[in-house]
Amino acid sequence: MITERIQAIVDRNVAGSPRARALLAELEGRSLAIVARYTPWRVTLSASAGRLLLSRTATDADATLTGTPFALLSMTREDPQEVIRRGDVHIEGDGVAAGGFQELALLLRPDLEGELAQVIGDVPAFGVGSLLRKALGYGRSVASTGAQNIGEYLAHERRELVPRAEAKQFLEEVDALRESVDRVAARVARLEAGS
C-alpha cells in the first residue's frame, strides 16, 4: 500500500517535469537498488516506458545505493553529494546510471511533510517531520561528539595523534621557517648577482 502511494507521488512529479521525462528516456532499461543497511528494506527503481517504477523485489540492478535508514533519509534534506562524500551512503556499480538516478531523485524530491499531510493531516505530518528532523540532528550530533571524543582520546591519552593546537602551531612554525629560507635565498641570489 505504501509503495503504491509513493508510486503515485513519483508519477505525478514526473508528469510535471520535462527534465525528469528526458532523464527517464536516457535511463530506459536501467535500474538502481536502494538498500537500507541493518533492515530488510530494499527498493529497486527502474526506468521503463517513460515511468520511474518502484519495486520491492530483489533484482540485479545497474547500481546500488547502500546506507542506514537515517543516512538515506538525510539525502532528502541535505546535498546528496555531501552525504556520499562523508561515507554515510555508498554507491556501487554503473556510475553513469547512478548519476542519472541521482539527478532524477533531486528533480523528483517530494516535500515529504506535504505528501504525508495529504495522508494523515497537517498537524500529525508536521509532528512526524519535526520528529524526523530532530532524530537526524541528534544522530549527527552523537556521531560528531563520538568522533571528537575518540580524537581527543587518541591525541591526549594514547598520544597516537597530534592534538589540533600542537599541529596548528607546528604548521605555523614550518610556514615561518619556509618564509625565512625564501628571504635568505633571495638575499643570496641578489648578492651573487651583484658580485
Secondary structure, DSSP 4 states (H G I P E B T S, - for coil): -HHHHHHHHHHHHHHT-HHHHHHHHHTTT-EEEEEETTSS-EEEEEEETTEEEEE-S----SEEEEE-HHHHHHHHHS-HHHHHHHTSEEEEE-HHHHHHHHHHHHHH---HHHHHHHHH-HHHHHHHHHHHHHHHHHHHHHHHHHHHHHHHIIIIIS--S--HHHHHHHHHHHHHHHHHHHHHHHHHHHHHHH-
